[in-house]
Amino acid sequence: MNKSYRAVVARVDRFHTDKLILNLRLEVPLPFQPGQYIELTLGTCDPRYYSIANTPGGTDIELHIKDNGNGGLGTYAMTKLQIGDSASVRGPFGNCTWRDDGKPHQILVAGGIGIIPLKAIAEAAIASSYAGRLSLYWGVQQQADLYLQSQFDALAKQAANFSFHPVVGDPLHDLIRKNEADLSRARIYISGPPAMFASLVPALLAQHADPAAFRSDNQDLVSALVKEYMAGTLRPSGT
Ligand SMILES: Cc1cc2nc3c(=O)[nH]c(=O)nc-3n(C[C@H](O)[C@H](O)[C@H](O)COP(=O)(O)OP(=O)(O)OC[C@H]3O[C@@H](n4cnc5c(N)ncnc54)[C@H](O)[C@@H]3O)c2cc1C
């Protein structure tokens, strides 16, 4: 059941001209699972969905917002939002959440700002003492977009089973193909722009990923791509 929550802006950190980290303090805690998202309303902007970057606990939620410069909620948050402003949150939404399903390897694959739910999932998996391998791949267009790199490097030092693999400018599946010999026993979380899925999903299937092992907020797209691959109408690029 999705409820509405009143909140105030507790912290705004703007960086790189197009991104901000926003902390909202809710009147009461919002129960959610790592990987879920909320619907946010600010000022007179149309509501938009944002993934929750932190793990559950307390009344604060952390959101990372990228301003696409189109004059919507992202632009409003980047240019006008101030500490103490009111906001409204509805949720939580989404089934792409952290669950230890006994698989020996969890592969998290993110494109751009799609990193946010996978950040929460990686942190929750480590906090729950998940004993298998946990591999995070993050593809971005430019070096400046890797703004969480030092955080993930620190996490890799803290948890021996966690590895972080950033990719700047190149297709993510090239590095996954190079690093991972066999994906047949892995759970694979995918989060990012739809265009990324069309090249990634067939490439992972060609590496023997289990068609039922994918988890994503865009599960319909994943299912459609798996179906096309199985029917032989979709092949990985370069084959
Ligand atoms: C599950 C999920 C999770 C997400 N998580 C994140 C996240 O963690 N971080 C993040 O940055 N983004 C995330 N997004 C994307 C986010 O929801 C917004 O789409 C994004 O921030 C752009 O919203 P915007 O209002 O800034 O810009 P736009 O959607 O481009 O809107 C710009 C302006 O155009 C108007 N407009 C838009 N569409 C139309 C239309 N069809 N007709 C007329 N006017 C229109 C809007 O009202 C607005 O005034 C997520 C999306 C989903 C689905």
The ligand as an SDF file (V2000), in Angstrom:
LIG
                    3D

 53 58  0  0  0  0  0  0  0  0999 V2000
   11.8050    3.9370  -11.3640 C   0  0  0  0  0  0  0  0  0  0  0  0
   12.4950    5.2370  -11.6650 C   0  0  0  0  0  0  0  0  0  0  0  0
   13.5080    5.6810  -10.8440 C   0  0  0  0  0  0  0  0  0  0  0  0
   14.1810    6.8720  -11.1380 C   0  0  0  0  0  0  0  0  0  0  0  0
   15.1850    7.2740  -10.3100 N   0  0  0  0  0  0  0  0  0  0  0  0
   15.8600    8.4050  -10.6070 C   0  0  0  0  0  0  0  0  0  0  0  0
   16.9440    8.8400   -9.7580 C   0  0  0  0  0  0  0  0  0  0  0  0
   17.2930    8.2130   -8.7540 O   0  0  0  0  0  0  0  0  0  0  0  0
   17.5680   10.0050  -10.0940 N   0  0  0  0  0  0  0  0  0  0  0  0
   17.2000   10.7460  -11.2110 C   0  0  0  0  0  0  0  0  0  0  0  0
   17.8100   11.8010  -11.4630 O   0  0  0  0  0  0  0  0  0  0  0  0
   16.1790   10.3530  -12.0040 N   0  0  0  0  0  0  0  0  0  0  0  0
   15.4970    9.2240  -11.7360 C   0  0  0  0  0  0  0  0  0  0  0  0
   14.4480    8.8400  -12.5200 N   0  0  0  0  0  0  0  0  0  0  0  0
   14.0150    9.7450  -13.6140 C   0  0  0  0  0  0  0  0  0  0  0  0
   13.0840   10.8260  -13.0270 C   0  0  0  0  0  0  0  0  0  0  0  0
   11.8450   10.2140  -12.6200 O   0  0  0  0  0  0  0  0  0  0  0  0
   12.7120   11.9320  -14.0250 C   0  0  0  0  0  0  0  0  0  0  0  0
   12.2050   11.3380  -15.1860 O   0  0  0  0  0  0  0  0  0  0  0  0
   13.8850   12.8240  -14.3690 C   0  0  0  0  0  0  0  0  0  0  0  0
   14.4240   13.4130  -13.1910 O   0  0  0  0  0  0  0  0  0  0  0  0
   13.4380   13.9350  -15.3400 C   0  0  0  0  0  0  0  0  0  0  0  0
   12.3750   14.6690  -14.7710 O   0  0  0  0  0  0  0  0  0  0  0  0
   12.2440   16.2630  -14.9620 P   0  0  0  0  0  0  0  0  0  0  0  0
   10.8970   16.6710  -14.4470 O   0  0  0  0  0  0  0  0  0  0  0  0
   13.4380   16.9520  -14.4030 O   0  0  0  0  0  0  0  0  0  0  0  0
   12.3470   16.4820  -16.5250 O   0  0  0  0  0  0  0  0  0  0  0  0
   11.3250   16.1200  -17.7160 P   0  0  0  0  0  0  0  0  0  0  0  0
   10.5460   14.8880  -17.3970 O   0  0  0  0  0  0  0  0  0  0  0  0
   12.1490   16.1180  -18.9640 O   0  0  0  0  0  0  0  0  0  0  0  0
   10.2910   17.3050  -17.7260 O   0  0  0  0  0  0  0  0  0  0  0  0
   10.6800   18.6250  -18.1820 C   0  0  0  0  0  0  0  0  0  0  0  0
    9.4300   19.4600  -18.4210 C   0  0  0  0  0  0  0  0  0  0  0  0
    8.6880   18.9210  -19.5120 O   0  0  0  0  0  0  0  0  0  0  0  0
    7.3310   18.6610  -19.1270 C   0  0  0  0  0  0  0  0  0  0  0  0
    6.9360   17.4200  -19.7960 N   0  0  0  0  0  0  0  0  0  0  0  0
    7.5210   16.2060  -19.6900 C   0  0  0  0  0  0  0  0  0  0  0  0
    6.8820   15.3020  -20.4520 N   0  0  0  0  0  0  0  0  0  0  0  0
    5.8690   15.9920  -21.0560 C   0  0  0  0  0  0  0  0  0  0  0  0
    4.8440   15.6460  -21.9680 C   0  0  0  0  0  0  0  0  0  0  0  0
    4.7180   14.3770  -22.4120 N   0  0  0  0  0  0  0  0  0  0  0  0
    3.9870   16.6120  -22.3690 N   0  0  0  0  0  0  0  0  0  0  0  0
    4.1000   17.8690  -21.9200 C   0  0  0  0  0  0  0  0  0  0  0  0
    5.0340   18.2640  -21.0630 N   0  0  0  0  0  0  0  0  0  0  0  0
    5.9010   17.3460  -20.6410 C   0  0  0  0  0  0  0  0  0  0  0  0
    7.3920   18.4860  -17.5990 C   0  0  0  0  0  0  0  0  0  0  0  0
    6.1350   18.7580  -17.0020 O   0  0  0  0  0  0  0  0  0  0  0  0
    8.4430   19.5120  -17.2440 C   0  0  0  0  0  0  0  0  0  0  0  0
    7.8970   20.7920  -17.1380 O   0  0  0  0  0  0  0  0  0  0  0  0
   13.7930    7.6470  -12.2600 C   0  0  0  0  0  0  0  0  0  0  0  0
   12.7530    7.1940  -13.0800 C   0  0  0  0  0  0  0  0  0  0  0  0
   12.1190    6.0160  -12.7970 C   0  0  0  0  0  0  0  0  0  0  0  0
   11.0210    5.5220  -13.7110 C   0  0  0  0  0  0  0  0  0  0  0  0
  1  2  1  0
  2  3  1  0
  2 52  2  0
  3  4  2  0
  4  5  1  0
  4 50  1  0
  5  6  2  0
  6  7  1  0
  6 13  1  0
  7  8  2  0
  7  9  1  0
  9 10  1  0
 10 11  2  0
 10 12  1  0
 12 13  2  0
 13 14  1  0
 14 15  1  0
 14 50  1  0
 15 16  1  0
 16 17  1  0
 16 18  1  0
 18 19  1  0
 18 20  1  0
 20 21  1  0
 20 22  1  0
 22 23  1  0
 23 24  1  0
 24 25  2  0
 24 26  1  0
 24 27  1  0
 27 28  1  0
 28 29  2  0
 28 30  1  0
 28 31  1  0
 31 32  1  0
 32 33  1  0
 33 34  1  0
 33 48  1  0
 34 35  1  0
 35 36  1  0
 35 46  1  0
 36 37  1  0
 36 45  1  0
 37 38  2  0
 38 39  1  0
 39 40  1  0
 39 45  2  0
 40 41  1  0
 40 42  2  0
 42 43  1  0
 43 44  2  0
 44 45  1  0
 46 47  1  0
 46 48  1  0
 48 49  1  0
 50 51  2  0
 51 52  1  0
 52 53  1  0
M  END
$$$$
